[in-house]
Amino acid sequence: MDRDDVCILLPTLDEVETVASVVDGFRGEGFENVLVVDGHSSDGTREVAREHGARVIEQSGSGKGQAVREGLDHVDAPVVLMADADGTYRPEAAHRMLEPIFEGRAEHVIGDRFADMEPDAMTRLNRVGNRLINRAFAVIHGRNLQDILSGYRAFTTNSVERYALRSEGFGIETELSVESVKHGTDTAVVPITYGARPDDSETNLHPVRDGANIFLTLYKLAKTNNPLFYFGSIGSLSGLVGFVVAAYVGYDFLVNGIAHEALAVVAAAGIILGVQLVMFGVLSDIIVTVNREQTRRLEELAEQLSDTGSVGGPTRNDGTPTSATDQDGDAERSVPGPPEVGADTED
């Protein structure tokens, strides 16, 4: 692979102040295939991007997640390098991002912004939120990917085709990270420089609202990737509430002689529901584990068949595929021809 096999994917929304320098930066690094997916900008972003040599499409919906998903349908290269068009990511780091894929060490690469972050690149609130989300991801999904919210990513189109991406907004990075873990994609983390936005450009990120949506996305995705945590956490909370109410009912009955029949029913229901949810989480986790193992074995078998070239055809005893000539020759040798003229035949 080389730079001709890479498509630079840039989702944009009112980035007229920075899109030209970003497109020129990637083209200056030798990447001619630059795709801009614009979210109905009103400041001339699309026109400027076209003037600087980018291929531009206007997304049919709204939100960064929808822009990325729609952009992937227009990608015409085996490798995608995704970045923001706000000037915070350095095009010079593109070769470092693509190196693990070119060398066959990974199919998904995440740029770690915290490795070299400029002082004004992120507010203190955003830093705290990012740290909390990364720790929650490590606990819920069992992998520490350093910076799951990074928008600077490289991945193969073959790997991302297996992902179930549904996010409309800034949760797209979270979905990509979760899906890479869920499908066992070889993932590498590369240190990058994360710069501050230019003074004359404004961010489209709303820390509180988008942070809450990211947390919700992270938790919802645990339902299929880590069902024991998803159902177990709800069941534990239900059981804890039930035990607290039961303790209060028991204390008030033993000390004051006051019976709370209704609260007793609520406590019992909470405990029973909690136990059932935990058990359901355990069973779901077993099913998911078995399904992953079967999927892994099927993928290995498919790769073996593909490597031997025997897909759809028979093989010899030594495992090598038979050619069409061999098959035709075997058929000709095995099918008897018509009797010769004048030959003796039985009635």
N, C-alpha and C positions, 0 to 999 in steps of 0.2 A: 504494500500500500504506500501511497504518497499523497501529497497535497491535492492532487487531482481527484482523489477518492473521497474528499471531505466536502461536506456542505455546511457552511456557517449559517446557523439559524438564529435570527434576531427578532424576537417579539418586541413591538414598539407601541407606544401611545404618547403622542405629543413629545417627541424627542428631537425636535428640529435643531436644538442647540448642540446636540452631541452626535447624532446619527451619522453625519458626514465624516467626522474624524474616526468613528468606530469602523465604518465601512472601508474608508481609506486605509486604516491601520491593518485590517485583515487582508485586504488586497495587496498591501505593501509587503506582507509576510508570504505572499505567493498563493493565497487562497482566492481564486477567481469566482468560485461558486458561492455567492452570498445571497441568502434568501431572507428577506424582510417580511414579516407578517404583521401588518399594521391593524390596530384596533380602532379604526375610524378616527384618526388624528385630525384635528382641525387647524393645525399650525403649519402645514406644508411638509410634514415628515416624509410622506410617500414620494413627493416630487423631488426632494433633496436626495433621498436614497437612490432613486432612479438615476439622477444626474451623476451620481458617483459610482455607478456601475452595478448596483444591486438589483436582483430580481425581486419585485414587490408584488405581494398579493394583499388584498384587504379581507380580513377575517369576517366570516359570516355572523359570528356571535360577539361576545365580549368577554374580557378577562384573560389573564396571561395563560392560564391552563388551557383554555379553549384555543388560544392562538397557537400554542405549542402543538396540541393534538392535530389541529388543522394543518399546521405547517409540515408535520411529519408525513401527511398524505401527499405533499408536493415535493418532498425530498427525492432527489434522483441520484444519490450517492450512497455507498455502503457504510459511510461513517458520518455522524452528525456531531458538530461542535456547537453547543448552545451557549449563548452569552446574552447579557443585557446590552441595550444600546444607549445606556446612560453614561458611558465613559468610566465606569468604576472598575471594569475588568481590562487587563492589559492584553492587546493582541499579541504582544511579544511572547506571552506565556503559552500560546497555542501549540507550539511544537512540544513543549514539556507536557501539556495535557494529552497530546495524541501519542506520545512515545509508548506508553504501556499497551495501547491498542495496536500500534504498528509492530511492536515486538511480540505480540501474541500473549502478553501477560495478563490482559484484562479486556473485558468487553464494555465496561462502564467505568468512567473516571470522574471523580469529584474534585473540584478545586477548593482547597482549604483556605478560606479567607483569613482565618485567625492566625495562620502561619506568619503573615506579614501584612498587618492592617495599619493603614495610615491613621493618625490620631483623630481626625475629624470624619473618618469614613462611616462611622456608625455611632448613634447616640448611646448613652448609657442604658436607657430602657431597652433598646434593641439588642445590646450585648447581653443583658440579663435574660431577655426572652429567648435569644438564640441558645444560650447555655442551658437553660431549663429544657428547651425542646430537644436538644441533642442528648441530654441525660435521660429524658423520658424515652427517647427512641432506643437508646442503649438498653434500658431496662425492659421495655416492652418487646422489642424485636431481637434482642440478644446480639447486636453488632454495634460497635462504636465506629462510626464513619466520620467522626470529627466535626463535620459541617454539613448536615443533611439539607440545609436550606440554601446552600450555595447555588447560584444560577449559572455558574461556569461549569459546564459538564461536556464530556465527550462520551459517545456510546455508538455501538454498531446498530444499524437498522434491524438486523436479524434478532438481536437481543430484545430490543424495545417492542418488536412486534408481538412478543408473548405477554406484554404487560397489559393490564386492564386499567387504563388511565381514564378517569372520569372527572377530575377536578376542573373547575371553571376558572379559579383565581390563582392566588399565590400558593395554594396547596400542591401545585404540580410538582415542585421539588420534593416535597414530602412523599408524594405518591411514587415518584421515580426511585427514591431511596428504599421505600418499603417493598416495592415490586422487585428491585434488584436482590434484596435479601430473600424474599419469598421464593423466587425462582432460582436461587443459588447462582446468580450471575457473578462471574469473577469481577470484583470491584477494587479499584485502586484509588488512593487519596493522594493528591499531588499538592504541595504547597504553592500558593500563588500570592501575588500582591493585590490587595484590595484597596482601591483609592477612593477619595471623597468625590462626590458629585460636583461638577462645576457650579459656581455660585448662581449662574443664570438659568439653571435647570431645577425642576421640582420633582420630588419623588411621588410615585403613584401608590406607595405603600402606606397603609394606615396601621400603625403598630398594634393598637389595642384590638381593633376589629379583626384585622388579618391574623394577628397572633392567636386570637381565640379560635378562628376558623382552622388554623393550622393544628392547634391542639386537638380540636374536635376531629379533624381528618386523621390525625395520628392515632387517636383512640378508636375510631370506627374501623380503620384498616386492620387493627389487631383482631377483629372478629374472624378474619380468614387466615391471618398469619400466625397469631398466637391466641387461639380461642380460650385457652386455660386462663390467661390473664384477663381477657375481655369478660367472660362470664364469671370467672372467679372473683374479680374485683366487685362486680355488682352483687354477687351472692354473698361475699364477705360483708359488704355494707348492709345488705338486708338482714343478714344474721346478727350483725352487731346491734342494729337498731332493735331487733326483736329481743335480744338478750337484755338490753338496757331497759326496755319497757317491761319485760318480765321481772327484772330485778326490782323495779319500782313497785309493780303490782304485789310481788311477794313481800317486800318490806312493809308496805302500807297495810297489808292484810295481817301480818304477824305482829306488828307493833301497835297499830291503831285499830285493828279489827275491821277495816274497811275493805270490802271486796269490789274489785273493778272487773266485772265480767267482760265488758266490751274490750277493755284494754288487754285483758288476758287473751282474748281471741286474736287481737291484732298482733300481740307478741308471738303467739304460736304460729300465726300465718307467716310472719317475718322470718322466723327461724326455719320453718319448713321450706319456704321459698328459697332462702339462702342456701340450705343444704342441697336442694334440687339443682340450683344454678351451678354450684361448685361441681356436683357430679356430672352435670351436662357439659361443663367445661372440660372435665377430665376425659369424657368420652369423645368430645369433639377434637381434643388434642390428639388422641390416639388415631382417630380417623384421618386427620390432616397429616400426621407423621407417616402412616401407612401409604397414603396417597402420594406423598412426596417421594417415598422410596420407590414405589411402582413407577412413577413418572421418570425418576432418575434412571431406573433400569431400562425403561423403554427408550429413553433418549440415547443411552449407551449402546443399546442394540441397534438403533437406527444409524448411529455413527459408524458402528462396525460394519453394517451392511453397506453403507455408503462408501466406506473406505475400500471394501473388497470389490465394489462395483457389481454386487449381486442382487441389487434391488430389482425385483420383477423378473428375475431369470434364474435358472438352475445353476449349480456349481458342481465341479468335479469333486472327487474324493479328497483331494488335497486342499479344498476350500477355494480354489481359483475359479472365476466365472467361466462358463462355457461361451464361446463366441457363437454368432449366428451361423457361421460356416460349419462349426462343429455340430451344432444342433441339427442343421439341415442334413449334414453328412450322416449323423446317427440315424436320422429319420429315414434317409434313403436306404441305409444298410438294413434297417429293421423291418421295412415294408417290402414284402415280396412283389416282384413285378409280374406281368402276365406271362403265361407259358409261351415258349417259342413255337413258331409254326412247325407243325410236323412232330412235335414232341408227344410222347405217350402220356395220356392222362387217364385217370380213373373215371369210370362212368358214374 
